[in-house]
Amino acid sequence: MEFHLAEFGWFALAIGAIAFVLGGIVKGVIGLGMPMVAVPVLASFMDPKVAVAMMTVPVLTSNIWIAGTSGHLRALFVRFWPVLIGLVVFTFLGAQLFVQMDARLASIMVGTGIVLVCIAQAFPIKARLDPKHEVWLGPTAGSLAGLMGGTTNYMAPIMVAYLMALRVEKDLFVFSMSLFFIFGSAPLFGSLAAYDILSLEVLAASAAAAVVAIAGLQLGAALRRKVPQGIFQKILLAVLFLIGLNLIGRGIL
C-alpha cells in the first residue's frame, strides 16, 4: 500500500497535527483516547488502515512513558499477565482480518469501534468483581479486547469495563491501561508492518506525529487538574459518537 506524505496539502497536514495534539490532550486528561480522536480525523483524508498505522509511535511512546514511570510495573505484570497473554494472541489474530479488509469495510469497523467506545463510556459498569475471579475472567477479557483491538484498533471498552468492575483506583487504572495498550497495540502494528502498511515513510510520519502528541499529553495532564473531567468527557463522547456514525456512513455509502 503506497503512502506519500507529499501527496497531502498543508491544510490536511495541519488538520492531522491538530488531531494528534487533541488526542494527546485527551490521553493526558482521562488516561486513554488518543486513537479515538486522531484515527477518525486522519481516516477522513487517508486510508483507515494507514490512519491506524500512523498511531504506532505516538501510542507506544506515550504508553511506555506512563507505564515505565509508574513505579508499579513489576506488580502490574504479576497481577495482569494472563490478561496480557490474551491481548497479544487475539490482537494478532484480529489484525490478520484487519489488514485484509477493503477501505470501506475498515471505515465501518473503525466507526463501529468508536460508537462502542462511546456507549461503554456513557453506561459504565456498576457491578463489582471479586478479585479471586481474575484468574479466569482476566484471560477472557484480554482475549475479547484483543480481538476487538485487532479488528478495529479499539480495545479500550472491554478493558475499561474490566478495571472498573475490579474497582481499581485512579492512578493504578491509568498505569494498567497503558500496559494493556502496549501489549495490545504491538501485534497490530507488527502485522501492519508485515503487510507493508506500516512503511518507512508512514513510520517517519508517525514519529513526527509523536512529538506533537506528547506535547498534547503534557497539556492534558495540566488541564486534568483544572477542567471538570465529567463535563469534558461528555462533550468528547458526543463528538466522537457523531464522528463514528459518519465513518460508518462513509463505509456504507
N, C-alpha and C positions, 0 to 999 in steps of 0.2 A: 504494500500500500504506500503510495507516494505522498509525501508531505514536504512542502517547501514554504518556509516562513515568508519568503519574498513574495509569495502569491497574495498575501493578505495586506490590505492597506493600513495606513496609520490609524484610521478610526477603529478597525477591527482589533488591532494590536492594543490600542488604548482601552477598549472595552474589555479585552482579555485580562489586561493588567489590573483593571479595577475589580474584575471578578475575583482575582486571586487575593487582592487586598481585602475585599469584603469577606471572602472565605476565611482568610486568616483572622480577621476580627471576630467572626462568629466562633471559630475554634478557640480563640482566646477567651471569649465570654462564657461559652457553655461547654467547652471541652470536646466538641465534635462539630461536624457540619461543613468542613471545608469543601469536600466534593459535592455536597448538596447544593452549595451556592455556585461554585466555579463550573462544574461539569455542564449544567443546563445552559449557562451563558455561552460557554465555548461550543457546545453542540448546536447552537443556533447558527454558527457560520463555519463549522467544520464537521467531519465525520464523527459521530458519537464515540466510536472506538478510539480515534485519535485524541478526542477530548479526555477520555478516561486515561489514556497513556500519558497525557500532559500532566496528570496529577502525581506521577511517580516520585519525583524528587521532593516536591512540597509535602506530600503525605508522609513519606519516610523520614525526612529530616525533622519535621515538626513533632512527629510521634516519638522518634528516637530521643529527641531533646527532652520531651516531657517525661517519658518513662525512665530515661537514663539519669535524670537529675532528681528523681522522686525519693531515692533513698530506700525504696521498698521493692526493688527489682527482684531480689532473691526470693522474698516472701511471696511475691505475685506469681513467680514461676512455680513455686512449691504448691500453691493453692490452685492455680488455674491451668496446670499443664495438660489435664485431659481436655479442657476447652480448646487449648491451642492446637492439639493434635487434630481434633475435628475440624477446626478452622482451616488448617493447612491442606488437609486431604480433600475436603469438599470444595474449598475455593478453587483448587487446581482442577477438579472435575467440572465445576461450573464454568470456569474460564474457557475450557475447551468448547463449550457451547457458545460462549460469548464471541470468541474470535472468529467463528464461522458464520455468524449471523449477518444478514444484509443490513445496510444502514438504516432502513425504515424500521425493521424489527428491533434493531438495537435502540432506536429512538423510543419505541414503545416500551421496551424493557427499562430503559433509564427513567422515563417518565413515570412508569408504574412504581419503580423503586422509590421515587421521590414522594409520590402520593402515599405509599405505605409508611414511609418515614413520618410524614405529617400526621397521619392517622394514629400511629403509635405514640407520637409525642402529645397529641391532643387528648388521648384517652389512656393515660398511664396506668399500668397495672397496680392494683391496690393490695393484692394478696401477698402474704408473707411466706417465703420459702424457708423451710428448716435447712440449715447448712449441711445436715447429715445426708440430704438428698443430692448434694453436689456431685457425689461420686458417679451417679448415673445421669443426672439431668445436665451436668456440665458438658459432657461429650455430645449429648443430644442438641443442646442449644448451640454449641460450637459448630456442629455439622450443618444444622439448618441455616445458621448465619453465614457459614462458608458457602453453601450452595447459592444463597441469595446474593452474597457479595460477589461471587464469581460470575454470575449471570447479569447482575445489574449494577455492581460496584457499590451497593448499599447494604452492608451487613449490620449497620448500626441498630435498626429497630429491635432485632431479636436480642442482641447483647445488652442494649439499654434496658429492655424489659427484664432480662435475667438478673442484672445487677440491682435493679430496683426491687425485685422480689426478694433478693438477699438482704436488702436494706443496707447496702454498702455505703459508708459515709462519703461525703462530698469529695474530699481530696483523693481518697482511695478509688473512688469511681472514675475520676479523670485519669489517674495513673493506669488503672486497669484497662480502660477503653483505649488508651494509647498503645498498650502492649497488644491488645487484640487487633488493633488496626495494623500494626507492624506485621504480625504473623498472617493476618487475613489478606493484606494487600500484596505481600511479596510473591505468592504463587500467581496471582492475577497479572502483575507486572512482568513476571518471568515468562508467562505464556504470551503476553503481548510482544515481548522481545523475540521469542521463538518464531512468531508468525510475522515478523518484520513490521509490526505496527509500531512498536517502540524502537524507531530507528535512531541513529546517532543524532540526526537533526532534531527529532522530537525530544530526545534526551537533553540536548543542549538548550532547547527552548524551555523544557521543564525545569532545568537548573536555574535559568534566568527567572522563571516564574517563582521559584522557591524564595528568591531574595525578597520580592515584594510580599509574598505570602507570610514570611517570617516577620516582616515589618508590621503587617496587619495583625499577626499573632500577638506581638508586643503591645500594640494599641488596644487590642481586645482585652488583654489581661488588665490594662489600666482602666478601661471602661467598666470592667466587671465590678469594680469597687464603687462605681458612681451611678450606673444605669440600672434601674429595676429589671432584673432578669426576666420576670414574668411577662412584663409588657413587651420587652424586646423580643422574646421568644414567640409570643402570639402574633406579632407583626410579621416576623420571619416565616412562621409556618403558613400564614395566609398567602404571602408572596410565593413561597416555594410550591404551595399546592396549585396555584394558578400556572406556574411555570411547568410543573409536572403534567397537568392537563393539556397544556399547549404542546408539549413534546409528544404526548400520546396522540393528539390530534394530527400533528405533522406526520407521524408514522402511519396513521390510518389513511389519511388523505394523500 
